Amino acid sequence: MAYSKSGTLSELGKAFKRQASLDQSECVNWKGRTKDTHEYYSEIIANGIVSGRNINRIGAMKRRKSYNLKSVPGEDVFYLSRLKKSCNQHDTLLKAVLEVQNGLQCAGDKQTFLGALFLSTESLAAKEALRLNEMPSLRKLIKFLKVKIFIFDSNEVII
């Protein structure tokens, strides 16, 4: 279903009111563009978060069994890895970034950390990351949250 820009912003407002964690809202995973302005849904939502000073309203994620927060010994790096590979192939970059941020909030007392998002080239999020020049608000949100994005070809990964 295609939404308008105002409909998208309305859904974001509702998400802030009803969700304990924004990454759980359906609207952050909408794919495509609005029917009226042809802007990416992710771009409109990211702009609503950044420009509306809603950064602190993202919320702390409730840890779920399908996620695992890990630290790298000797490094100030935390990363969120998904245990179910298939669940990240269809998520938007916005949803993935919000999940990393929420996972980092669960880390609590860490003063310095870096959020890292590892994406397979086949994933929707990786494809969107390669089009970030078309989404300045999403790019600004990612920079503000200090999330680093790494894209890898799963066919070339050697374990």
Residue, then its C-alpha position, 0 to 999 in steps of 0.5 A: m500500500a502506498y502512503s502519502k508524505s503526510g500519512t507517513l508522518s502521521e504513522l511516525g507520530k503514532a509510532f512514537k506514542r504507542q511503541a516502546s521501541l521505534d524499531q518495532s514500528e511497521c512504518v520504519n520498514w516501509k519500502g519504496r516511495t510516497k505516492d504524492t511526493h515520491e520521497y523514500y519513506s525512510e528519508i521522511i521518517a529519518n527527517g522526522i526523527v532528526s529535525g523534530r528533535n526526536i532522537n531521544r524518543i527512539g527508545a531502548m530495545k527489548r532484547r529478543k532471542s533473535y538478537n545478540l549484543k556483543s563486544v569486541p575485546g580491547e575495542d570500544v565497538f559494539y555490534l548487533s548481530r542477528l542470529k536469524k540470517s533471513c530476517n535481515q534480508h528484507d529490512t530497510l536500512l532505517k530499521a537496521v540502523l535503529e536496531v543497532q542504536n537500540g541495542l547500543q542503548c541496552a549496553g548501558d554504561k559504555q561511554t564510548f562505543l561505535g555501532a557497526l552494521f554488517l550487511s550482505t550485498e543481497s540485503l535491502a538495507a545494503k542496496e539502500a546504503l548504496r543510495l544514501n546520496e538520495m537520502p540526506s536525512l537518513r545519512k544525517l541520522i546515521k552520522f548522528l548515531k555514529v553507526k558505521i556500515f560495512i557491506f560484504d559479499s556473502n559469496e566471498v566470505i571465508i570462515 
